[in-house]
Amino acid sequence: MASIRKLPSGKYYCQVRLKGSKPVYKTFSQLQDAENWAKEREKIARSNASLSNTTLKFDSKDTLRDVGSRYCSIVLNGKASQYQTLMRVERMAKYFPQPFGQISKWNVNDYRLARLKSVSPTTCRDELVLLSRLFKWISRELLLDLPNPCIDIALPRSSKPRDKVVSPEEMEMLLKAMSPRMAVIIELAYETAMRRSEILKLTPSCLHLDRRLLDVIDGKTGSRTVPLTRRAAELLSGAVKACSKDDAHIFQVSAYGVSQALRRARQKLGLSDDIRVHQLRHSRISIVARKGFNNAQIMAVSGHKDVRSVQRYTHLNAVDVVDLL
């Protein structure tokens, strides 16, 4: 069910809780916007819950919404990307009401041109990639001769990735502007190069602080062991004391709450909009690269499986190589 309350700022805080689904929340300037959002989230959450035991099947009348919902329930079940992908499917489904198998390349191209007028090229590209993935998935799993209408479509170019490296001075300012609990999470992201989802999934049983190591279970690139700085081990040692069970999450906060805390601190201080939670990971990997670590050592810190992904993060500038020359 949804609950809406007015904040002292005059905005409306809306939270939707439904048994079997993670609670979601968002803040709005208008009450009507909050109510509309709540109705949509409840509908999606119930749809997702009803598909928790879905078996793979395909009917000629199935729409993009049907196939996308099954994909989220079967392939992404329990993963951090499940809810986000389901939201994307719901947005796309409004443009593709016809049966899934009848979506043509002309339909897809019209969709691409329409979306580019209202969203960034990166967002449009991500949506087209998802649509193509759904066609490949349903065709491969059920051995259907279903043509992929996305093959001949020119994908928009992705936006230039952020290369901002957060300085120690900026980090110190941010941490002072945040609550102690959020400051620990943000500093831990900066010290370990871990993803936000990986930090929030940590339990006491994942930690090996005597050896300055921790285990990431079912991360984006699978499970791995993360080496810890002394500061990271100190932060985790203090945070884990509040956990009464080995299988309880060390940080009982939402992913959105972490991002919102950093955003508010950044805006309060007037710092660059490029300072995001994921940019803390980029910053740490860049710092490690500048220390002269080789690619294998950098990958041990970052958790990347492909050396090409590491090169995306290691932007060494002229200042970093002057001494070597």
C-alpha positions in Angstrom: 0.0 0.0 0.0 1.1 3.6 -0.5 1.6 6.3 2.1 2.0 10.0 1.4 3.1 12.6 3.9 3.9 16.3 3.6 7.5 17.3 4.5 8.4 20.5 6.3 9.9 21.7 3.0 6.4 21.6 1.5 7.1 18.6 -0.7 5.3 15.3 -0.6 7.1 12.1 0.4 5.5 9.0 -1.1 6.4 5.4 -0.1 4.9 2.2 -1.6 5.1 -1.0 0.4 3.8 -4.3 -0.9 4.4 -7.8 0.6 6.9 -9.7 -1.4 8.5 -6.5 -3.0 11.1 -4.0 -1.8 9.6 -0.7 -0.6 10.1 2.2 -3.0 9.8 5.9 -2.3 10.2 9.3 -4.0 9.6 13.0 -3.2 7.3 15.2 -5.3 6.5 18.9 -5.4 2.8 18.3 -6.2 0.4 16.0 -4.4 -1.2 14.8 -7.6 2.1 13.7 -9.0 2.8 11.7 -5.8 -0.6 10.0 -6.1 -0.2 9.1 -9.7 3.3 7.7 -9.1 2.0 5.6 -6.2 -0.8 4.1 -8.3 1.7 3.2 -11.0 4.2 1.7 -8.6 1.6 -0.4 -6.9 0.4 -1.8 -10.2 3.9 -2.7 -11.2 4.8 -4.2 -7.9 1.7 -6.5 -7.9 2.4 -7.5 -11.5 6.0 -8.4 -10.5 4.8 -10.4 -7.4 2.3 -12.4 -9.4 5.1 -13.4 -11.8 7.5 -14.7 -9.1 6.9 -18.3 -10.2 6.5 -17.7 -13.9 7.5 -20.4 -16.3 8.9 -19.4 -19.7 6.3 -19.5 -22.5 5.4 -17.4 -25.5 2.0 -16.8 -27.1 1.4 -15.0 -30.4 -0.8 -12.4 -28.5 1.9 -11.6 -25.9 3.0 -8.0 -25.9 6.3 -6.3 -25.0 5.0 -5.9 -21.4 4.3 -9.7 -21.1 7.7 -10.7 -22.5 9.6 -8.1 -20.5 7.9 -9.0 -17.3 8.8 -12.6 -17.7 12.3 -11.7 -18.5 12.6 -9.7 -15.3 11.0 -12.4 -13.2 13.0 -15.3 -14.6 16.4 -13.9 -15.6 16.7 -10.9 -13.2 14.9 -12.4 -10.2 16.6 -11.2 -7.0 19.1 -9.0 -8.9 19.5 -5.3 -8.3 18.6 -4.5 -11.9 15.3 -6.3 -11.7 13.1 -3.4 -10.6 14.9 -0.8 -12.8 14.5 -3.0 -15.9 10.8 -3.6 -15.1 10.3 0.2 -14.9 12.0 0.5 -18.3 9.8 -2.2 -19.8 6.7 -0.4 -18.5 7.8 2.9 -20.2 8.6 1.2 -23.4 5.3 -0.9 -23.5 3.3 2.3 -24.0 4.9 2.7 -27.4 4.5 -1.0 -28.4 0.9 -2.1 -27.8 1.0 -4.6 -30.6 1.9 -8.3 -30.2 5.6 -8.8 -29.5 6.2 -10.8 -32.7 4.7 -8.1 -34.8 7.1 -5.3 -33.8 8.8 -4.2 -37.0 12.0 -2.4 -37.7 9.9 0.6 -38.8 8.1 0.6 -35.4 11.5 0.5 -33.6 12.9 3.3 -35.8 9.8 5.5 -35.1 10.3 4.8 -31.4 14.0 5.8 -31.6 13.2 9.1 -33.3 10.4 9.9 -30.9 12.5 9.1 -27.8 15.5 11.2 -28.9 13.2 14.2 -28.7 12.6 13.7 -25.0 15.5 11.7 -23.5 19.3 11.6 -23.8 20.9 9.4 -26.5 22.3 7.1 -23.7 18.8 6.5 -22.3 17.4 5.8 -25.8 20.3 3.5 -26.6 19.8 1.5 -23.3 16.1 1.0 -24.2 16.9 -0.3 -27.7 19.5 -2.6 -26.3 17.0 -4.0 -23.9 14.4 -4.5 -26.6 17.0 -6.4 -28.7 18.0 -8.5 -25.7 14.3 -9.5 -25.2 14.1 -10.7 -28.8 17.3 -12.7 -28.5 16.3 -14.2 -25.2 12.9 -15.4 -26.2 14.2 -16.8 -29.5 17.1 -18.6 -27.9 15.2 -20.1 -25.0 12.3 -21.3 -27.0 14.1 -21.9 -30.3 11.7 -19.6 -32.1 12.4 -18.2 -35.6 11.6 -14.7 -34.4 13.4 -11.9 -36.4 15.0 -9.2 -34.3 13.8 -5.8 -35.6 16.6 -4.0 -33.8 19.4 -5.4 -35.9 19.2 -2.8 -38.7 18.6 0.1 -36.4 21.4 2.6 -35.8 21.9 2.9 -32.1 22.4 6.5 -30.7 25.9 7.2 -29.4 26.3 7.0 -25.7 27.1 10.2 -23.8 30.7 10.8 -22.9 31.4 9.0 -19.5 32.2 11.1 -16.5 35.9 11.3 -15.8 35.7 13.4 -12.6 38.1 12.2 -9.9 36.9 13.3 -6.5 39.8 14.9 -4.5 40.5 14.2 -0.8 39.5 17.8 0.0 36.2 17.4 -1.7 35.6 14.1 0.1 36.4 15.7 3.5 33.8 18.4 2.8 31.2 15.9 1.7 31.6 13.7 4.7 31.2 16.6 7.1 28.0 17.6 5.4 26.4 14.2 5.8 24.9 12.1 8.6 27.4 9.8 10.3 25.7 6.7 9.0 25.7 7.9 5.4 29.2 9.2 5.7 30.5 5.8 6.5 28.9 4.3 3.4 30.2 7.1 1.1 33.7 6.9 2.5 33.7 3.1 2.2 32.8 3.5 -1.5 35.7 5.9 -1.9 38.2 3.6 -0.1 37.2 0.3 -1.7 36.0 1.1 -5.2 33.0 -1.1 -4.5 29.6 -0.5 -6.1 26.7 0.9 -4.1 24.8 -2.4 -4.4 27.8 -4.4 -3.2 28.3 -2.3 -0.1 24.6 -2.5 0.9 24.6 -6.3 0.5 27.4 -6.8 3.0 26.9 -8.9 6.1 29.3 -9.6 9.0 30.0 -13.1 7.6 31.5 -11.4 4.4 34.2 -9.7 6.4 37.7 -10.9 7.2 39.1 -7.8 8.8 42.1 -9.5 10.4 43.4 -10.1 6.9 41.9 -6.8 5.5 39.7 -8.7 3.0 35.9 -9.0 2.4 33.8 -11.2 0.1 31.4 -9.7 -2.4 28.7 -12.3 -3.1 26.8 -12.2 -6.4 28.0 -8.8 -7.4 27.6 -7.3 -10.9 30.6 -9.4 -12.2 30.0 -12.4 -9.9 31.6 -13.1 -6.5 35.0 -11.8 -5.6 37.4 -10.9 -2.8 38.1 -7.2 -2.2 41.3 -6.0 -0.6 40.8 -3.3 2.0 42.7 -0.2 3.0 43.4 0.3 6.7 40.8 3.1 6.7 38.2 0.8 5.1 38.9 -1.9 7.7 38.5 0.6 10.4 35.1 1.8 9.0 33.8 -1.7 8.7 35.0 -2.7 12.2 32.9 0.1 13.7 29.9 -0.5 11.5 29.7 -4.3 12.1 29.3 -3.8 15.9 25.7 -2.8 15.4 24.8 -6.1 13.7 23.4 -8.8 16.0 23.3 -11.5 13.3 25.9 -12.8 10.8 23.3 -12.8 8.0 21.9 -9.3 8.7 22.9 -6.4 6.4 25.5 -4.2 8.0 24.0 -1.0 6.4 20.2 -0.9 6.8 19.5 1.8 4.2 18.2 1.9 0.7 20.3 2.5 -2.5 18.2 5.6 -3.3 18.8 7.0 0.2 22.6 6.8 -0.3 22.5 8.6 -3.6 20.1 11.2 -2.2 22.4 11.9 0.8 25.4 12.5 -1.5 23.4 14.6 -3.8 22.1 16.8 -1.0 25.6 17.2 0.4 27.0 18.1 -3.0 24.3 20.7 -3.7 24.7 22.2 -0.3 28.4 22.7 -0.8 28.1 23.8 -4.4 30.3 21.1 -5.8 30.3 19.6 -9.3 27.2 17.7 -10.4 29.7 15.0 -11.6 30.2 13.9 -8.0 28.0 10.7 -7.9 28.2 7.5 -5.8 29.6 5.6 -8.8 32.1 8.4 -9.4 33.7 7.5 -6.0 34.5 4.1 -7.5 36.0 5.7 -10.6 38.1 8.0 -8.3 39.5 5.1 -6.3 40.4 3.0 -9.3 42.1 6.1 -10.9 44.1 6.7 -7.7 45.2 3.1 -7.7 46.3 3.3 -11.3 48.3 6.4 -10.6 50.3 4.5 -8.0 51.7 2.4 -10.7 49.7 -0.8 -10.3 49.6 -3.0 -13.3 46.3 -4.0 -15.0 46.0 -7.3 -13.1 46.4 -5.5 -9.7 43.9 -2.8 -10.7 41.4 -5.5 -11.7 41.8 -7.1 -8.3 40.7 -3.9 -6.7 37.9 -3.0 -9.2 36.5 -6.5 -9.8 36.5 -6.0 -13.6 36.8 -9.1 -15.8 37.9 -7.4 -19.0 41.0 -5.3 -19.2 39.2 -3.0 -21.6 36.9 -2.0 -18.8 39.9 -1.1 -16.6 41.3 1.2 -19.3 38.0 3.1 -19.2 38.9 4.1 -15.6 42.6 4.7 -15.8 42.8 8.1 -17.2 46.4 9.1 -16.5 47.3 12.6 -17.5 50.6 14.2 -18.3 51.3 15.2 -14.7 51.2 11.5 -13.7 54.0 10.5 -16.1 56.4 13.5 -15.8 58.6 11.8 -13.2 58.7 8.6 -15.2 60.0 10.5 -18.2 
